[in-house]
Amino acid sequence: MSRYFFKRLRDEFRRRLPFDRALLKGYSLPPLRIDIELTHNCNLKCTMCSFVDGNEINKYFSNPKRSKHESAEEFPSIKRWKRFIDDISSFNPTINLSGGEPLIYPHLWELLDLLKEKRFITTMTTNASLITEDVAEKLIRSDIDALVISIDGDRETHDRIRGVDGSFDKALQGIKNIKAVKTALASKTPRLVINSTISWENYSDLSFVKKLFAEIRPYKWNISHLFLGNGDMALKDLSVLYNERDDIKPLKDIYGRIDTAALGKEIRVLRSASLPISFLPSIEGEKLKTFYEDPAKTLRNKCSYPYFSVGIQGDGTIITCMYTPMGTIDDDFRSIWNSDRYKEFRQMLNGKLFSKCSRCCGLYE
């Protein structure tokens, strides 16, 4: 059994028996996953991305921390990353690298070398448009376990969403480069996972998934509903996270562009295909209508994200959901993870979800 599947079994066991959440008053065992947003910089301009300066999503669903585009001087040094990676190696979390676009992060290859040395399960989310043959070979030799590649439509729709002509063809070529180099090197990794985000631009025609599946032959295809919320960045008083959402009007406006009847039909067609396709969240019928028509309403009443996962921003800030800062990669991680502030955050969330939890992806994982 590969280390990848062994770790998945271990993690699934803990998710199904979350005794720390139930019994330990905000204390938690070490996280199963660390999500590192290496940079908010990107070579594309996706219409539904809050990192893109000037678009409506950035206007209503971002915050100063989330929308900041880092300069080279603001990125942590490899020395700082090495200290952090040594610190967390004892509990072996899965590391997910994302952005922005992680392939433009200046220290990517050195960081991947450090993760390879410690044998972390490592995944990367990318738009794939920068994966040349040379980049494909470097990724495969880095022993990265999975690439999550974003494809949101056919050529016309994908390029419109990405805001850059030619993005679709470059992404498909990047996928072909990965597959060709994997074959040449007789490598089983990285697994190719395709991710599609439902938006007002593509909801009425998801047929591209079945069409492209035959061409790409990914390990699996994930389809995500549109999650929007900027987080309140509780710098001191965590109680501000219970404040009424200040973005309901634009949220209803954007979600209102999606016809749930038409979307439901597209979902049913994909579910009927005998393909490894998953949805986040997996909803249909009345729940689908509620998701888009009543965005203040949650479809779940408990969240496990702050027990199982943690985020790190491009400048090295350690955050929990809602972009709430908890420390930095220079701090002792275990001390942060079970600090009084982190335990208070978990206990508050155990008692009542925060207002912006309703359309946060972490709630539905």
C-alpha positions, -999 to 999 in steps of 0.1 A, spaced: 0 0 0 15 34 -10 21 61 16 -5 82 -1 -33 57 5 -21 48 39 -23 85 49 -57 89 34 -70 60 55 -54 74 86 -69 109 79 -103 95 72 -104 75 104 -97 107 124 -123 127 104 -150 101 113 -140 100 149 -133 137 158 -131 131 196 -110 162 200 -138 184 187 -163 167 209 -143 164 241 -113 186 244 -126 222 248 -110 237 218 -78 217 220 -69 198 188 -46 171 176 -22 183 149 -38 193 115 -42 167 87 -36 194 60 -18 227 56 -29 249 28 -1 273 17 -12 302 -5 23 307 -18 14 340 -36 -16 360 -46 1 369 -78 -11 352 -110 -7 353 -148 -45 351 -154 -74 373 -144 -103 350 -135 -137 367 -133 -147 349 -100 -113 353 -82 -111 378 -53 -73 383 -59 -79 401 -92 -77 439 -87 -107 458 -100 -132 430 -106 -165 429 -87 -155 398 -67 -124 416 -55 -145 446 -46 -170 428 -24 -153 396 -13 -118 404 -5 -99 420 23 -65 438 26 -47 406 34 -63 384 8 -60 409 -21 -24 419 -14 0 411 -43 34 403 -27 67 418 -38 98 396 -39 110 411 -6 79 400 12 82 363 5 97 342 34 132 330 28 140 294 22 157 294 56 125 304 72 105 277 53 131 251 63 127 259 100 89 256 96 90 224 77 113 208 102 89 220 129 58 202 114 75 171 100 68 150 132 30 149 125 33 146 87 4 167 73 -6 168 37 8 200 21 -13 217 -5 4 245 -25 -18 271 -42 -20 308 -51 -26 328 -71 -5 307 -94 22 288 -75 43 282 -106 53 319 -105 64 317 -68 101 325 -69 112 299 -43 90 270 -55 116 245 -65 137 250 -34 105 246 -13 95 214 -32 130 200 -25 125 206 12 91 189 12 105 159 -8 133 155 17 108 151 45 85 129 24 54 150 28 23 142 7 23 173 -15 -3 186 -39 -5 217 -60 -34 236 -75 -24 253 -108 -40 267 -139 -14 246 -159 -8 273 -185 29 276 -175 37 239 -176 62 236 -204 80 203 -209 109 215 -187 85 225 -159 66 192 -162 99 173 -158 109 194 -127 74 188 -111 76 150 -117 112 148 -104 101 167 -73 79 138 -64 48 159 -61 18 136 -55 -10 153 -73 -17 183 -95 -51 199 -93 -57 217 -126 -84 242 -131 -106 239 -162 -138 258 -162 -153 253 -197 -147 247 -234 -121 269 -251 -144 299 -255 -159 298 -220 -126 289 -202 -107 318 -219 -135 342 -211 -135 332 -175 -96 334 -173 -95 368 -189 -66 358 -212 -70 344 -247 -52 311 -253 -55 300 -216 -74 269 -225 -50 257 -251 -20 263 -228 -37 244 -200 -44 214 -222 -8 215 -235 4 216 -199 -16 185 -191 -2 168 -222 33 177 -211 28 162 -177 14 130 -192 42 127 -217 70 132 -192 53 108 -167 53 81 -195 90 89 -204 101 86 -168 78 57 -160 63 77 -131 30 71 -115 28 106 -100 16 132 -100 -20 122 -102 -40 145 -124 -71 159 -108 -93 184 -127 -112 210 -108 -141 231 -122 -158 260 -104 -194 266 -112 -201 303 -119 -225 325 -138 -203 320 -168 -206 283 -172 -235 269 -151 -258 263 -181 -235 240 -199 -212 216 -180 -210 192 -210 -174 201 -214 -166 178 -184 -177 146 -202 -161 158 -235 -128 166 -219 -127 136 -196 -122 112 -225 -92 134 -237 -75 141 -204 -83 109 -185 -77 124 -151 -76 105 -118 -108 123 -109 -128 154 -117 -140 177 -89 -168 203 -95 -171 230 -69 -200 254 -64 -191 291 -61 -179 300 -26 -178 336 -17 -169 354 15 -140 377 24 -135 368 61 -135 395 87 -99 392 98 -105 393 135 -73 409 146 -81 411 183 -117 405 194 -130 372 178 -166 381 185 -166 403 154 -169 371 134 -206 369 146 -214 403 130 -241 403 104 -227 397 69 -220 430 51 -219 414 17 -254 398 14 -266 422 -13 -237 416 -38 -238 379 -28 -275 376 -37 -268 395 -69 -240 372 -81 -257 340 -70 -289 353 -86 -273 351 -120 -273 313 -117 -305 295 -127 -307 266 -103 -332 247 -125 -308 248 -154 -278 240 -132 -297 211 -115 -303 196 -150 -266 198 -158 -256 182 -125 -280 153 -130 -265 146 -165 -230 145 -150 -241 123 -121 -256 98 -146 -222 94 -163 -201 65 -151 -171 87 -143 -153 96 -111 -169 131 -108 -175 146 -74 -193 178 -63 -185 202 -34 -210 203 -18 -230 174 -31 -264 190 -34 -295 189 -56 -331 200 -55 -341 222 -26 -306 223 -11 -293 236 -44 -319 263 -45 -312 273 -9 -274 275 -17 -279 301 -44 -312 318 -34 -307 321 4 -269 325 8 -271 336 45 -285 301 53 -260 273 61 -266 238 49 -246 223 78 -244 233 115 -209 221 124 -175 229 109 -144 208 114 -120 229 93 -101 244 123 -95 210 137 -81 194 106 -67 222 84 -48 254 86 -38 281 61 -5 300 55 -3 331 34 24 342 10 41 364 37 42 335 62 12 345 83 -6 314 97 -44 318 95 -75 299 103 -107 303 83 -121 338 80 -85 349 74 -80 353 111 -42 355 119 -29 332 145 9 336 142 37 331 116 59 304 103 86 317 126 66 307 157 65 272 173 36 256 154 23 234 182 21 265 205 1 284 179 -22 254 170 -33 251 206 -29 286 218 -56 302 239 -67 322 209 -70 292 186 -89 272 213 -112 301 218 -119 303 181 -127 265 179 -150 267 210 -169 296 196 -173 278 163 -185 247 181 -212 267 198 -224 287 167 -212 291 132 -199 326 122 -220 346 98 -197 342 68 -194 304 73 -226 300 52 -207 300 18 -172 290 30 -158 259 13 -143 247 46 -178 241 60 -187 217 32 -155 196 30 
